[in-house]
Amino acid sequence: MEHPTVADPRDDATLVEAVASGDSGALKELYDRHAPWLQARLLRRCHDREVVLDVVQDTFVALWKDARRFRGDGEVAGWLWGIGFRRMVSRLRSRKDVVLIPEWSSPDLGRLPAAEDEVLLGVEYGDLAGALRQLSPEFRSVVQAVVLDGLTAKEAGRLLGVRENTVKTRLHRAKAQLRGSLATLEGGPR
Amino acid sequence: MTAMKWHADPELLSSYTSGTLDAIAGASVEQHLSHCAECRAAIAAHTDLAGLELAWAGVRDTIETPRFPAPIRLARRLGLPDSSAVLLAATASLRTAWMVSAFVALAFATLAAILTDGENLAPFLLVAPMIPVLGVAAAFSAPQDSLETLVVTAPYGRTRLILTRTLAVLATSLPVAVLLGLLVPGPTWVAAAWLGPALTLIPVLLALSSFVGPYPAAATVAVGWCGVVGVSVRGLPATWPVQAEQQVIYLGLAVLACAVLTVRAGRRSEIGALL
């Protein structure tokens, strides 16, 4: 499939600057670029479409108000994810029917060809995906919340219902375990 | 990273968005997406664009709606419906300028009491009850109300309007006045005792207004209260205007005023018609 080319000369950071000075056209451009993936990524964590759309809407309203706070030293995408995911977490904290941490063990395991898997993960250190799968569920959830979704230990603790220190300990152990299993699997970096 | 030359194919993206992709592969797609603008653009074809269109309309509405002024936002946060909030914000005595001047007047009175070391409470006792009373008077006197013409024609009970505004004036002016009262030297009960005359003068003011209109009524009440405090300056104890015997009289006066209001309102079916 052909990817639509991103022909617009203005990059994300420039657009955020324009939004900060009150340019709603720039906000629309950012919305068109970022709302779809944000929606898709949030939907992987909460299947209530209405909640997700509400969060997407809130995120861009927040962007409009707080654009000045973007420091410009990171990716706009990562920044938006931080706003959106945190909003969804705080919004859904009271709801027990929503899973914010995706289940890692699914029947589809190994569906992806190995080569693709490697490229995706940017893996240069052996079978990272395999090593991740070997983690126990509570370690995985911590890795997911902190490493992949970018929450702080405190936020992850609130989300997972454990103390902040527990999150830190689990993360530490999970990293050690990953390092260990990568070393035994592959005998060090390839 | 060399992976930047690689892009997720449509099949992968659609299994990601439909939720069939397992979490580890999903996580790696996400990591790729956060660094690849091209794949972020490509995923749009697999998402709920109609929903996003709707959400955008929501964003646009929010950012294009002018923000309400601070008092209205506060009133809304306290759970008032928009209509009441707007009417409250139009109240002259709830505007910042009014509140600041009331505060300054009372602060000077407090200062005078402090400087004379509590021997002369007259300025404080004179000003403190007048602040809520004049605030209420200003809250329903037509010429100061920017919404007056609207209020007259709107199907919104005038009684309700006056009572809501009276409550709002009390809620904003009393806490500050009580706090300043605590700074006044002398017995601590003075800080609360002036509430007696203040809460008496309001129904008296409303009752008088029903006969002569708000301005003459406010003037009468103010002169009357000045008289009471003025008498006390000549030889009576500083706290005389708010002592227990006098408070009983105030209570009687308040009951009388409420009775007059009720009777007058009963004849004309609502207080608002009178004021």
Boltz contact constraints between the chains, C-beta under 6 A:
constraints:
  - contact:
      token1: [A, 1]
      token2: [B, 10]
      max_distance: 6.0
  - contact:
      token1: [A, 3]
      token2: [B, 38]
      max_distance: 6.0
  - contact:
      token1: [A, 3]
      token2: [B, 42]
      max_distance: 6.0
  - contact:
      token1: [A, 4]
      token2: [B, 41]
      max_distance: 6.0
  - contact:
      token1: [A, 6]
      token2: [B, 37]
      max_distance: 6.0
  - contact:
      token1: [A, 6]
      token2: [B, 41]
      max_distance: 6.0
  - contact:
      token1: [A, 31]
      token2: [B, 56]
      max_distance: 6.0
  - contact:
      token1: [A, 35]
      token2: [B, 52]
      max_distance: 6.0
  - contact:
      token1: [A, 36]
      token2: [B, 43]
      max_distance: 6.0
  - contact:
      token1: [A, 36]
      token2: [B, 44]
      max_distance: 6.0
  - contact:
      token1: [A, 36]
      token2: [B, 47]
      max_distance: 6.0
  - contact:
      token1: [A, 37]
      token2: [B, 33]
      max_distance: 6.0
  - contact:
      token1: [A, 37]
      token2: [B, 40]
      max_distance: 6.0
  - contact:
      token1: [A, 37]
      token2: [B, 43]
      max_distance: 6.0
  - contact:
      token1: [A, 39]
      token2: [B, 47]
      max_distance: 6.0
  - contact:
      token1: [A, 40]
      token2: [B, 17]
      max_distance: 6.0
  - contact:
      token1: [A, 40]
      token2: [B, 43]
      max_distance: 6.0
  - contact:
      token1: [A, 40]
      token2: [B, 47]
      max_distance: 6.0
  - contact:
      token1: [A, 41]
      token2: [B, 30]
      max_distance: 6.0
  - contact:
      token1: [A, 44]
      token2: [B, 26]
      max_distance: 6.0
  - contact:
      token1: [A, 53]
      token2: [B, 51]
      max_distance: 6.0
  - contact:
      token1: [A, 53]
      token2: [B, 55]
      max_distance: 6.0
  - contact:
      token1: [A, 56]
      token2: [B, 55]
      max_distance: 6.0
  - contact:
      token1: [A, 57]
      token2: [B, 55]
      max_distance: 6.0
  - contact:
      token1: [A, 57]
      token2: [B, 58]
      max_distance: 6.0
  - contact:
      token1: [A, 57]
      token2: [B, 59]
      max_distance: 6.0
  - contact:
      token1: [A, 60]
      token2: [B, 59]
      max_distance: 6.0
  - contact:
      token1: [A, 61]
      token2: [B, 59]
      max_distance: 6.0
  - contact:
      token1: [A, 61]
      token2: [B, 62]
      max_distance: 6.0
  - contact:
      token1: [A, 64]
      token2: [B, 63]
      max_distance: 6.0
  - contact:
      token1: [A, 77]
      token2: [B, 34]
      max_distance: 6.0
  - contact:
      token1: [A, 78]
      token2: [B, 34]
      max_distance: 6.0
  - contact:
      token1: [A, 102]
      token2: [B, 23]
      max_distance: 6.0
  - contact:
      token1: [A, 104]
      token2: [B, 23]
      max_distance: 6.0
  - contact:
      token1: [A, 106]
      token2: [B, 22]
      max_distance: 6.0
  - contact:
      token1: [A, 108]
      token2: [B, 22]
      max_distance: 6.0
  - contact:
      token1: [A, 109]
      token2: [B, 22]
      max_distance: 6.0
  - contact:
      token1: [A, 112]
      token2: [B, 25]
      max_distance: 6.0
  - contact:
      token1: [A, 119]
      token2: [B, 3]
      max_distance: 6.0
  - contact:
      token1: [A, 119]
      token2: [B, 6]
      max_distance: 6.0
  - contact:
      token1: [A, 120]
      token2: [B, 28]
      max_distance: 6.0
  - contact:
      token1: [A, 120]
      token2: [B, 32]
      max_distance: 6.0
  - contact:
      token1: [A, 121]
      token2: [B, 28]
      max_distance: 6.0
  - contact:
      token1: [A, 122]
      token2: [B, 1]
      max_distance: 6.0
  - contact:
      token1: [A, 122]
      token2: [B, 3]
      max_distance: 6.0
  - contact:
      token1: [A, 129]
      token2: [B, 24]
      max_distance: 6.0
  - contact:
      token1: [A, 132]
      token2: [B, 24]
      max_distance: 6.0
  - contact:
      token1: [A, 148]
      token2: [B, 27]
      max_distance: 6.0
